[in-house]
Amino acid sequence: MSGSRLMKAIRVSEFGAPSVLRLSSDVAVPQPGLRQVLIRVHACGVNPVETYIRAGTYARKPALPYTPGMDVAGVVDTVGEGVTAVKAGDRVFTTATESGGYAEYTVAADDCVHKLPDALDFAQGAAIGIPYFTAYRALVHKAHAKAGETVLIHGASGGVGVAACQLSRALGLKVFGTAGTPEGMKLVLNNGAHLAFNHREASYTDKIMVVGSRGSVEINPRDTMAKESSIVGVVLFFATTEEKKECAALLHSGMESGWLRPVVGSRYPLDKAAQAHHDLIESPGAAGKIVLTM
């Protein structure tokens, strides 16, 4: 019976500029299969990687047409066979979806669906998935950060940046953050950084750990030798099930104890997804996470 339901969703039929994000109002509501969950979406985070995929410049290209979006927050509508962790009516957030999150409903694999505590609203829930899991993978699994060490978070006022500041502080690190605007610097200091720097000023720092990239950087290998520094790539997609479980457990504890507090920046209705993509890349400085609301 529910198979005939229709919903609004963003559909991408060709790779290109933000304008390829088009709202369709007659998309069939997906059905949850084995170990899948159907979620009524209230908010969906907008991640930089989604703009690269949409532009067709990313290593992985989805089959066209597709609906973007990985980080949704909402309420479980129905569950497929074999799902035991959540039930209809539960407030949840995701770290990935099967059918795309820029939509009124989405299907996600049950191991990508996590309960959302009442203390966080849906817009905050939509700002957890990729940012916090990426920050954890970078700091813990790749950089092996230990309490007492110092970390510099470049671009600390965006989604992953805020997550990295809060997580670093919770792990007992000394936290330096950079931002591109005075507003961003204030936000960084309010979210765990001990010191903030404006990365638009010349020679503001010479030691950077970069999470995320907007372009190429030239590196002289001799400089890395002199400081015995390492450059490590981070891709959340390669995390193992065990690594994801470990991360989910720590983040859940952060929600309970209160240090995990996503900062939501600009909110856009679903039909303004193209504007959200444009602003994410073109704005002079990030101030929290960009979120679509349904």
Order of alpha helices (4+ residues) and beta strands (2+ residues): beta-beta-beta-alpha-beta-beta-beta-beta-alpha-alpha-beta-alpha-beta-alpha-beta-alpha-alpha-beta-alpha-beta
